[in-house]
Amino acid sequence: MMKKVFLLIFVIVFSCFSLFASHLRLPALIGDHMVLQQQASVSVWGWAEAGAKVKLLTGWSPGNAETYADKDGKWELKLLTPEAGGPYEIEIQADTTIVLKDILIGEVWVCSGQSNMAMPFKGYTSSPVNGSNDYIAHGKNNNIRLFTVKKSYSIDPEENCIGKWSVSNPHDVSEFSAVAYVYGKYLQDVLGVPVGLIHSTWGGTPAQAWMDHSTLQNRFDEVDLSVLENEKVTVIYPTVLFNAMIHPLLKYCMRGVIWYQGESTINRRNPELYSKLFPGLIQNWRSRWGQGDFPFYFVQIAPYKYDSINSAYQREAQLIAMKNTINTGMAVTLDIGEYDNIHPAEKIIIGKRLAYWALARTYGIEGIGYCGPIYKEMSTKDNEVILTFDYAENGFSTFGKVLDGFTVAGEDKEFFPAEATIKGSKIIVSSERVPHPIAVRYCWENFVVGSLYNTSGLPASSFRTDNW
């Protein structure tokens, strides 16, 4: 008798599950209040009964799109979106009907990385975001939509994630990534179009956790993939965050990515590998998203009292990645680090510096400064080193700070503090202790406060002229 009861319960549960599985369903990303990328071919996808006819009607087009679910119940439709606008409705018909409401057309950005991108406007415990209250108080904005991917990791690629779109409001803004929100708000203010922000982060995680298995296996022998065979997989293992928090997003059409990561000990202690991993991550995402070389703007890690490993090498790896990877840009934070806080409070400044890149390079608005001075070349005359830079056409400024942080070395490769002066579009560096200088370094330490800016107020990265 008991066996029959268990069998009956099993049949009922299985039947209910099968019925649920066959019903029309949508991934978390496709929902009310979402923003679809304007003037693009976007995907709408989901699940239905195998072989079911799926019809889709939009509020911006008089026609409809149709397809059939495959043998696994999966279906996908491509739609052409108009110029920014809305709100619209989307009706999806199969065995049941789903009507998506309050859909906007605009600009969509994916915002990812580790704890500094995750840091919400309300801050962390005893770690504030400067100026956050004003942004939170003005957080009601129908033209900004927010989606946060719930933290998850997996050894296998996932098809869906947990999260939902919300209309920007003070409460949700206080909980949302400060850097991402400032970035999106700045774009929305300047462009005058709706902006959708998809936030997918996990603090303390290395770059290899955000890359797919194939890329790591084929290009990076240094990354040990055998750890994935362990019974207790952790969040820092290779591929596990890509599988759970990026793979479910790959069908969603977007404009580009902003990224803030690099402080992870695993990466910081091996900057040579990171100098390859990070460009590899960018190429990996571009390949998997299938949208060409979309913009990828990122934040250079800020100065901090790291351990004995000099983080200047990690900052250099990020600078090299920007120089050598097409359609990327880096927001420098050399002037706003905090000695004893790895989460600098000036997140509003960082968000705006990322936005300058997008407005100038992605949206083609002329006249906006977007990149700090980048070391170009050096020459010597007597005991002086003459440095020239890109992105400093109008010269330099310290904005009231003392110009310091420079060191010089001769053939003995021993560096000494140096004096630096601004002379038009050049920086002159010298030290009485180095009569014949051959190399210069700027802010080549863990914790420094950068003082060299161009006249747009954007700081120079730490750099070195040597490769010792």
C-alpha positions as CSV (number, residue, x, y, z in Angstrom):
1,M,0.0,0.0,0.0
2,M,2.8,2.4,1.0
3,K,4.6,1.7,-2.3
4,K,1.4,2.6,-4.2
5,V,1.1,5.9,-2.3
6,F,4.7,6.8,-3.1
7,L,4.2,5.8,-6.7
8,L,1.0,8.0,-6.9
9,I,2.8,11.0,-5.4
10,F,5.7,10.5,-7.9
11,V,3.3,10.4,-10.8
12,I,1.5,13.5,-9.7
13,V,4.7,15.5,-9.0
14,F,6.2,14.3,-12.3
15,S,3.1,15.2,-14.2
16,C,3.0,18.7,-12.6
17,F,6.6,19.2,-13.4
18,S,6.1,18.1,-17.0
19,L,3.1,20.3,-17.4
20,F,5.1,23.3,-16.0
21,A,8.0,22.5,-18.2
22,S,5.9,22.5,-21.3
23,H,4.3,25.8,-20.6
24,L,5.5,29.0,-22.3
25,R,8.4,30.3,-20.2
26,L,10.9,33.2,-20.4
27,P,14.3,33.7,-19.0
28,A,14.7,36.2,-16.2
29,L,16.2,38.8,-18.5
30,I,13.1,38.9,-20.7
31,G,10.5,40.6,-18.6
32,D,8.5,43.7,-17.7
33,H,10.4,47.0,-17.5
34,M,13.4,45.7,-19.5
35,V,15.4,47.9,-21.9
36,L,16.1,46.5,-25.4
37,Q,19.1,47.8,-27.4
38,Q,17.9,50.4,-29.9
39,Q,18.3,50.0,-33.7
40,A,19.5,46.5,-33.4
41,S,18.6,42.9,-34.0
42,V,17.7,41.6,-30.6
43,S,16.8,38.2,-29.4
44,V,13.7,37.1,-27.4
45,W,13.9,33.5,-26.3
46,G,12.4,31.0,-24.0
47,W,10.9,27.5,-23.6
48,A,7.6,25.9,-24.6
49,E,6.2,22.5,-25.5
50,A,8.4,20.7,-28.0
51,G,7.2,21.6,-31.5
52,A,4.9,24.3,-30.3
53,K,4.3,27.4,-32.5
54,V,5.4,30.6,-30.9
55,K,4.2,33.9,-32.1
56,L,5.5,37.3,-31.0
57,L,3.9,40.7,-31.5
58,T,5.5,44.0,-30.6
59,G,4.1,47.5,-29.9
60,W,6.5,49.2,-32.4
61,S,5.9,47.0,-35.4
62,P,2.6,46.1,-37.2
63,G,3.7,42.6,-38.1
64,N,4.5,39.5,-36.0
65,A,7.3,37.0,-35.8
66,E,6.9,33.3,-35.6
67,T,8.9,30.2,-34.9
68,Y,8.6,26.7,-33.5
69,A,10.1,25.3,-30.3
70,D,12.7,22.6,-30.9
71,K,12.7,19.1,-29.6
72,D,13.9,20.4,-26.2
73,G,11.3,23.1,-26.1
74,K,13.7,25.9,-26.8
75,W,12.8,28.8,-29.1
76,E,14.3,32.1,-30.1
77,L,13.1,35.0,-32.3
78,K,15.0,37.9,-33.7
79,L,13.4,41.4,-33.7
80,L,14.5,44.7,-35.2
81,T,14.2,47.5,-32.7
82,P,13.5,51.2,-33.6
83,E,15.1,54.3,-32.3
84,A,15.0,54.9,-28.6
85,G,11.5,55.3,-27.1
86,G,8.6,53.5,-25.5
87,P,7.0,52.3,-23.4
88,Y,5.9,49.3,-25.5
89,E,4.3,46.0,-24.9
90,I,5.4,42.6,-26.3
91,E,2.9,39.7,-26.6
92,I,4.2,36.2,-26.8
93,Q,1.7,33.4,-27.7
94,A,2.1,29.6,-27.5
95,D,0.0,27.3,-25.4
96,T,-0.5,30.3,-23.1
97,T,0.0,34.0,-23.7
98,I,2.5,36.3,-21.9
99,V,2.3,40.0,-22.2
100,L,5.4,42.0,-21.3
101,K,4.7,45.6,-20.3
102,D,6.6,48.8,-19.9
103,I,9.4,47.9,-22.3
104,L,11.8,50.7,-23.3
105,I,14.1,50.9,-26.3
106,G,17.5,52.5,-25.5
107,E,21.1,51.7,-24.6
108,V,22.0,48.5,-22.7
109,W,25.3,48.0,-20.8
110,V,26.6,45.0,-18.9
111,C,28.5,46.0,-15.7
112,S,30.7,43.3,-14.2
113,G,33.8,42.6,-12.1
114,Q,34.4,42.1,-8.4
115,S,33.7,44.0,-5.2
116,N,34.5,47.6,-6.4
117,M,32.0,47.2,-9.2
118,A,29.6,45.5,-6.8
119,M,29.9,48.2,-4.1
120,P,26.4,49.7,-3.7
121,F,25.6,53.3,-3.2
122,K,24.8,52.6,0.4
123,G,28.4,51.5,0.8
124,Y,29.9,48.6,2.8
125,T,30.2,48.5,6.6
126,S,32.3,51.6,7.6
127,S,33.1,52.1,4.0
128,P,31.0,54.9,2.4
129,V,30.5,56.1,-1.2
130,N,31.1,59.8,-1.2
131,G,28.1,61.8,-2.4
132,S,25.8,58.8,-2.4
133,N,22.9,60.4,-0.6
134,D,22.2,62.9,-3.4
135,Y,22.1,60.1,-6.0
136,I,19.8,58.0,-3.9
137,A,17.5,60.9,-3.2
138,H,17.2,61.6,-6.9
139,G,17.0,57.9,-7.8
140,K,13.4,58.0,-9.2
141,N,14.0,57.8,-13.0
142,N,11.7,56.0,-15.3
143,N,14.3,56.1,-18.1
144,I,16.9,54.0,-16.1
145,R,16.2,50.3,-15.6
146,L,18.2,48.0,-13.3
147,F,18.9,44.3,-13.4
148,T,21.1,42.5,-10.9
149,V,22.2,38.9,-11.5
150,K,21.9,36.9,-8.3
151,K,25.3,35.5,-7.2
152,S,25.8,32.0,-8.4
153,Y,28.5,29.7,-9.7
154,S,28.5,26.5,-11.7
155,I,30.9,24.0,-13.4
156,D,28.5,23.8,-16.3
157,P,27.0,26.6,-18.5
158,E,23.6,27.8,-17.2
159,E,20.8,28.9,-19.5
160,N,19.1,31.2,-17.0
161,C,19.9,33.3,-14.0
162,I,17.9,34.8,-11.1
163,G,17.0,38.5,-11.2
164,K,14.4,41.0,-12.5
165,W,14.2,44.4,-14.1
166,S,13.2,47.3,-11.9
167,V,12.5,51.0,-12.6
168,S,15.1,53.2,-11.0
169,N,14.0,54.3,-7.5
170,P,15.8,55.4,-4.4
171,H,15.6,52.1,-2.6
172,D,16.9,50.1,-5.5
173,V,19.6,52.7,-6.3
174,S,20.9,52.4,-2.8
175,E,21.4,48.7,-3.3
176,F,22.7,48.9,-6.9
177,S,26.4,49.2,-8.0
178,A,27.4,52.8,-7.5
179,V,29.9,52.8,-10.4
180,A,27.4,51.3,-12.8
181,Y,24.5,53.6,-11.8
182,V,26.6,56.8,-12.1
183,Y,27.8,55.5,-15.5
184,G,24.3,54.8,-16.7
185,K,22.8,58.0,-15.2
186,Y,25.5,60.1,-16.9
187,L,24.8,58.5,-20.3
188,Q,21.1,58.9,-19.8
189,D,21.5,62.6,-19.0
190,V,23.7,63.4,-21.9
191,L,22.2,61.1,-24.6
192,G,18.5,61.7,-23.5
193,V,17.6,58.0,-24.1
194,P,16.6,55.2,-21.8
195,V,19.5,53.2,-20.3
196,G,19.4,49.6,-19.1
197,L,22.1,48.3,-16.7
198,I,22.7,44.6,-16.2
199,H,24.9,44.2,-13.1
200,S,26.7,40.9,-12.7
201,T,29.5,40.8,-10.1
202,W,31.2,38.8,-7.3
203,G,33.8,40.2,-4.9
204,G,37.3,38.8,-4.6
205,T,37.1,36.7,-7.8
206,P,39.9,36.2,-10.4
207,A,39.6,36.9,-14.1
208,Q,39.8,33.1,-15.0
209,A,36.5,32.5,-13.1
210,W,34.8,34.9,-15.6
211,M,36.1,33.1,-18.7
212,D,34.8,30.0,-20.5
213,H,36.3,26.6,-20.4
214,S,37.3,26.4,-24.1
215,T,39.3,29.7,-24.0
216,L,41.2,28.7,-20.9
217,Q,41.8,25.2,-22.2
218,N,43.1,26.2,-25.6
219,R,45.0,29.4,-24.7
220,F,46.1,29.3,-21.1
221,D,48.1,26.3,-20.0
222,E,49.0,28.2,-16.8
223,V,45.4,27.8,-15.6
224,D,44.7,24.5,-13.8
225,L,41.3,23.3,-15.0
226,S,41.7,19.9,-13.1
227,V,40.4,21.7,-10.0
228,L,37.0,21.5,-11.5
229,E,37.0,17.8,-10.8
230,N,37.1,18.4,-7.1
231,E,34.0,17.7,-5.1
232,K,33.9,21.1,-3.4
233,V,34.1,23.7,-6.2
234,T,34.4,27.3,-5.0
235,V,33.7,30.7,-6.5
236,I,37.3,31.4,-7.4
237,Y,37.6,28.3,-9.6
238,P,38.1,28.8,-13.4
239,T,34.9,29.2,-15.6
240,V,32.4,29.0,-12.7
241,L,31.2,32.6,-12.8
242,F,31.2,32.7,-16.6
243,N,28.9,29.7,-16.6
244,A,26.4,31.0,-14.1
245,M,26.5,34.8,-14.4
246,I,27.6,35.6,-17.9
247,H,26.5,32.6,-20.1
248,P,22.8,33.3,-19.3
249,L,23.3,36.9,-20.7
250,L,24.9,36.0,-24.0
251,K,21.7,36.2,-26.1
252,Y,20.8,39.6,-24.8
253,C,21.8,42.3,-27.2
254,M,23.7,45.2,-25.5
255,R,25.9,48.1,-26.5
256,G,29.0,47.2,-24.4
257,V,30.6,46.3,-21.1
258,I,32.1,48.2,-18.2
259,W,34.4,46.2,-15.9
260,Y,36.1,46.7,-12.6
261,Q,38.4,43.9,-11.5
262,G,42.0,43.1,-10.9
263,E,42.5,43.4,-7.1
264,S,42.1,39.6,-6.7
265,T,45.2,38.2,-5.0
266,I,45.4,35.3,-7.5
267,N,45.7,37.8,-10.4
268,R,47.7,40.6,-8.6
269,R,50.5,38.2,-7.6
270,N,50.9,37.1,-11.3
271,P,50.7,40.3,-13.3
272,E,52.5,38.7,-16.3
273,L,49.8,36.1,-16.6
274,Y,47.1,38.7,-16.0
275,S,48.5,40.8,-18.9
276,K,47.4,37.9,-21.1
277,L,44.3,36.7,-19.2
278,F,42.6,40.1,-19.2
279,P,42.8,40.7,-23.0
280,G,41.8,37.0,-23.4
281,L,38.7,37.6,-21.3
282,I,37.7,40.6,-23.5
283,Q,38.2,38.5,-26.6
284,N,36.3,35.6,-25.1
285,W,33.3,37.7,-24.2
286,R,33.3,39.4,-27.6
287,S,33.4,36.0,-29.4
288,R,30.7,34.4,-27.3
289,W,28.3,37.4,-27.5
290,G,28.7,37.5,-31.3
291,Q,28.4,41.3,-31.5
292,G,31.8,42.0,-32.9
293,D,34.4,44.1,-31.0
294,F,31.9,45.9,-28.8
295,P,33.2,48.6,-26.4
296,F,34.9,47.3,-23.3
297,Y,35.7,50.0,-20.8
298,F,37.4,49.2,-17.5
299,V,38.8,50.6,-14.3
300,Q,42.4,50.5,-13.3
301,I,42.9,49.2,-9.7
302,A,43.5,52.0,-7.3
303,P,46.6,52.4,-5.0
304,Y,46.3,50.6,-1.7
305,K,48.6,49.2,1.0
306,Y,48.9,45.8,-0.7
307,D,51.4,43.2,0.6
308,S,54.9,42.9,-0.6
309,I,53.8,42.4,-4.2
310,N,54.0,45.8,-5.9
311,S,50.6,46.4,-7.5
312,A,52.2,48.9,-10.0
313,Y,52.9,45.9,-12.2
314,Q,49.2,45.0,-12.1
315,R,48.3,48.5,-13.1
316,E,50.8,48.3,-15.9
317,A,49.2,45.1,-17.1
318,Q,45.9,46.9,-17.3
319,L,47.5,49.8,-19.2
320,I,49.1,47.5,-21.7
321,A,45.7,45.7,-22.2
322,M,44.1,49.0,-23.1
323,K,46.9,49.9,-25.5
324,N,46.9,46.6,-27.3
325,T,43.2,45.7,-27.4
326,I,40.9,47.3,-29.8
327,N,37.9,49.4,-28.7
328,T,38.8,49.5,-25.0
329,G,39.4,52.3,-22.6
330,M,40.6,52.6,-19.0
331,A,39.5,54.9,-16.2
332,V,42.6,55.7,-14.1
333,T,42.2,55.9,-10.3
334,L,45.7,56.8,-9.3
335,D,44.6,59.9,-7.5
336,I,41.7,58.6,-5.5
337,G,43.0,55.4,-3.8
338,E,42.9,55.0,0.0
339,Y,45.8,53.6,2.0
340,D,43.8,51.3,4.3
341,N,40.6,50.8,2.2
342,I,40.6,48.6,-0.9
343,H,37.2,50.1,-1.8
344,P,37.8,53.8,-2.6
345,A,34.9,56.1,-1.7
346,E,35.1,58.2,-4.9
347,K,32.8,55.9,-6.9
348,I,31.0,58.8,-8.5
349,I,34.3,60.1,-10.0
350,I,35.0,56.6,-11.4
351,G,31.6,56.2,-12.9
352,K,31.9,59.5,-14.7
353,R,35.4,58.7,-16.0
354,L,34.0,55.5,-17.6
355,A,31.2,57.5,-19.1
356,Y,33.6,60.0,-20.7
357,W,35.1,57.1,-22.7
358,A,31.7,55.9,-23.9
359,L,30.4,59.4,-24.8
360,A,33.5,60.2,-26.8
361,R,34.4,56.8,-28.3
362,T,31.1,54.9,-28.6
363,Y,28.7,57.8,-29.1
364,G,31.1,60.1,-31.0
365,I,30.5,63.3,-29.0
366,E,33.4,65.5,-29.9
367,G,35.2,67.8,-27.4
368,I,35.0,65.5,-24.4
369,G,38.3,64.6,-22.7
370,Y,38.2,60.9,-21.9
371,C,41.7,59.6,-21.4
372,G,44.5,60.8,-19.0
373,P,48.0,61.4,-20.2
374,I,49.7,58.2,-21.5
375,Y,53.5,58.1,-21.6
376,K,54.8,58.1,-25.2
377,E,58.6,58.5,-25.3
378,M,61.6,59.9,-23.5
379,S,64.8,61.7,-24.5
380,T,67.7,62.9,-22.4
381,K,69.7,66.2,-22.3
382,D,72.6,66.4,-19.8
383,N,71.1,65.2,-16.5
384,E,67.5,65.8,-17.6
385,V,64.9,63.4,-18.9
386,I,62.3,64.9,-21.3
387,L,59.0,63.0,-21.3
388,T,56.2,63.3,-23.9
389,F,52.7,62.0,-23.7
390,D,49.6,61.2,-25.7
391,Y,46.3,62.7,-24.6
392,A,47.9,65.9,-23.3
393,E,47.5,68.2,-26.4
394,N,46.7,71.1,-24.2
395,G,49.4,70.4,-21.7
396,F,49.3,69.4,-18.0
397,S,48.1,70.5,-14.6
398,T,48.5,69.3,-11.0
399,F,45.3,71.1,-10.0
400,G,47.1,72.5,-6.9
401,K,49.0,69.4,-5.9
402,V,52.8,69.1,-5.7
403,L,54.1,67.3,-8.8
404,D,55.9,64.3,-7.3
405,G,56.1,60.5,-7.5
406,F,58.9,60.5,-10.1
407,T,62.1,58.5,-9.8
408,V,65.1,58.2,-12.1
409,A,67.9,55.6,-12.6
410,G,71.2,55.4,-14.4
411,E,73.0,52.4,-15.7
412,D,73.2,50.9,-12.3
413,K,69.4,50.5,-12.3
414,E,69.1,52.1,-8.9
415,F,66.1,54.6,-8.7
416,F,66.2,57.8,-6.7
417,P,63.5,60.4,-6.1
418,A,63.5,63.1,-8.8
419,E,62.1,66.6,-9.3
420,A,59.6,67.0,-12.1
421,T,58.4,70.2,-13.8
422,I,55.8,71.0,-16.4
423,K,57.2,72.7,-19.5
424,G,54.4,73.2,-22.0
425,S,53.5,69.8,-23.4
426,K,56.5,68.0,-21.8
427,I,57.5,66.8,-18.3
428,I,61.2,67.4,-17.3
429,V,62.6,65.0,-14.7
430,S,66.0,65.1,-13.0
431,S,67.9,64.2,-9.9
432,E,71.3,65.4,-8.6
433,R,72.1,61.8,-7.6
434,V,71.7,60.5,-11.2
435,P,74.0,62.5,-13.6
436,H,73.3,60.2,-16.5
437,P,69.6,59.1,-16.3
438,I,68.3,56.3,-18.6
439,A,65.0,55.4,-17.0
440,V,62.0,57.0,-15.3
441,R,59.2,55.6,-13.2
442,Y,56.1,57.4,-12.0
443,C,54.1,56.4,-9.0
444,W,55.6,52.9,-9.1
445,E,54.5,51.9,-5.6
446,N,51.6,50.2,-3.9
447,F,50.1,53.3,-2.4
448,V,50.7,56.7,-4.1
449,V,48.6,59.8,-4.8
450,G,48.9,60.7,-8.4
451,S,49.4,64.4,-9.2
452,L,49.8,64.6,-13.0
453,Y,46.7,65.4,-15.0
454,N,45.9,66.8,-18.4
455,T,43.8,69.9,-18.6
456,S,40.6,67.8,-18.8
457,G,41.3,66.8,-15.2
458,L,42.0,63.2,-16.0
459,P,45.0,61.6,-14.3
460,A,48.0,59.8,-15.8
461,S,48.5,56.2,-15.0
462,S,51.6,55.0,-13.2
463,F,54.2,54.1,-15.8
464,R,57.9,53.2,-16.4
465,T,60.2,53.7,-19.3
466,D,62.2,50.6,-18.5
467,N,61.4,46.9,-18.6
468,W,63.7,45.8,-15.9
